[in-house]
């Protein structure tokens, strides 16, 4: 690692802390998983900046501080089975793989899933299963889940995802109209229903039904 890259990584972790990512397990996972592996082409030089960046299929790799805050709110434990809706670059799933027992990640774009799988294999992340499907329906074959994270915005938490949470389970997702302000919310399933907590304003691509064209 060059001194320049090492310096940028230190600044990267410092930026996460200053923006509210304080959980030591989350910070350690984000130190182990190199965002530079998930950013390609002309944007590779900006991998350690706290900003979202374009990836294939018209999608984005989320801002690192938002990834950190979402992971922190999700509070995955080493025994948890996690569902991620919206694989994208694979960065969020890779971080979750350091914190949970098993990660299932789904995306509507075959190309993104194919590229993410190849990257998980190269990095030796053997506890992630990535597949192409309509994530708004969740993954009934493996339900219920201890944790669910959604990296695209729906107007409301999708019913199938709520139904696939365990009692005591947590879901973190952005909600709101795609062209206006969205809120990142944390949903906890209780014995009698669901508790909702608003975390902060965010901006995500919309959660779309069906499969993508590539």
N, C-alpha and C positions, 0 to 999 in steps of 0.2 A: 504494500500500500504506500503510495507516495505521501509526502508530508502534506501536500495540498488536499488530497482526498481525506486524509486523517483529520485535518483541520475542518473541512466542510462537514464531516460526520459529527465532530464535537459540537459545531455550531447547530447542526440539525437537532441533536439531543437537547441542547440548551433551549432552542426555540420551542420544542415540545413542552418542556417544563414551564417556560414562561407563559405558554398558552393554556395551562391547566392540566396537562398530563402529568400526574404526580404518582400514580401507582407504580411501584418499583418493578413488579412483574411485567407490566405492560412496557415500561421503558426498556427493560432488559430484552424483551422479545423484539422491540423495534430497533435495538442496537444489533441483535443477532441477524435479523433479516435485512439484507441490504436493498434499499429501495432502488439502487442503481441497477440491480438485476431485472427490474420490472419496467424500466423506462428505456425505450429504444429510439434509434435514429437521432434526429436533430435536437430532441429534447433531453437526451441522455446527460448533457452537461448541467441540466437544471434539476437532476434527480434529488438533490439534497436541499432544495428550496422548499419552503412551506407553502406550496401552491399546487392546485390541481393541474394535471397535464393531459393533453390529448393522447389517446391510444387508438387502436384500430376500431372499425365498425362504428365510428362516430361517438365512441364512449370516452370516459376519462378515468385516469387514476386519481383517486381522491387526495385532497390536501392532507399531508401527514398528521397535522394536529387534529384534524377531524377524525382520521382513522384511529388515532390514539384515544380521543375522547369517547368515540363510539365503543372501542374495545374496553375502555375503563368502565363505562356505564354497563356494558354487557356482563362484566365481572365473571368471565369463564373460569372454572376450576379444573384441575387436572383430570377429574373423572367425567367431565361433561361431554355430551354429544351435541355438536353445534351444526346448525344449518345456516349457510350463507346464501342469500338470494342476490345474484349479480356478481359473478366471478370477476368480470372485467380483466384486469391485468394479472390477477391472482395474488396481489400484494396483501390484501386484507386476510385472505384465507391462510397465507403463509404465516402471518403474525399469529392468527388464531391457532395454528398447528403447534405453536410453542407453548400454548396455554391450556389447551383442551385435549381430551383423549382422542377424539375423532371429529373431523370436519368434513361435512358434505357441502359442496358448493355447486350451484346451478346457474347457468346463463343461457339466454335465448340465442346467443350467437355461437355457432359451431366453431368458427375460427378462433374466438377468444378461449373457448374451452380447450381446444387442441393445443394452442400455444401455452396456456397455463399448465396443462398436464405435462408437457415437455419440460417446462421450467421446474415444476415440482420434482420431476424425476431427476433432473440435473442437480438440484439442490438436496436431494435425498429426503424429501418431505413425504414420508410413506404413510402418514395418517390422514391424508387428504384424498377424498374421492370427488372428482369433478365430472359433471355430465351436462349435456345439453337438454334443456326442457323449459317449459313455461313456469318460471319461478313463482308466479302469483298463486299457483296451486300448491306450492310447497313440495314436499317429498313424502307422500303418505307411506311409502314402503318402509321408511326408516323412522317414522313418527312413533311416539312423541319425542320431542327434543328438549334438552335442558336449556338451550339458548338458541335464539334465532336472530340473525342480523340481516337487514335489508339495505342494500346500497343504491337504491333507486326510490324515487318518491311516489307514493300513492296518495290519493285523496284521503283515504282512511286505511287503517291497518287491515289487510286482506283477511276475510273470514277464515279461509283454509289455513292460513298461518297461525291465527289465534287458536284454532282448534288443534293444531299440532304441537302446542306448547304443553309441557308437563305442568302439573300443579307446582307452584313455586318457581316456575321457569320465567325467563326474562327474554323479551324481544326489544331490540333497539332499531329504530327506523325513522327516516324522514317522512313527514306527512304534509300535504298541502298541494295546491294547484301548481303545475310544473312551471307556469310563467309568472308566479308571484312568490311571496315569501313562504318558505317552508320552515317547519319546526322539527328538530330532532327530538323524538320522544322515546321514553322507556316505558314498556308495558310489562307489568308483573302479573302472572296468573295466580289467583288466590283460590281458596276452596269455594268461594261464592261468586267469583267473577274476575274482573281485570282492574288493576290500578294503573293509572296513567300519570306520568311525570314528564313535564317539558324540560328539555335540557338547554337548547340554544337555537337561534335561527341558523339555517343552512341552505345550501343550494345544490341539488342533485338532479341528474337526468331523470325523466319520468319512468315509472315502472310500467312497462308495456306488456300486453298479453300476446300469446302466440310466439312463434319462433322467428328469428331474424332471417334475413336473406342470405347471410354468409356465416 
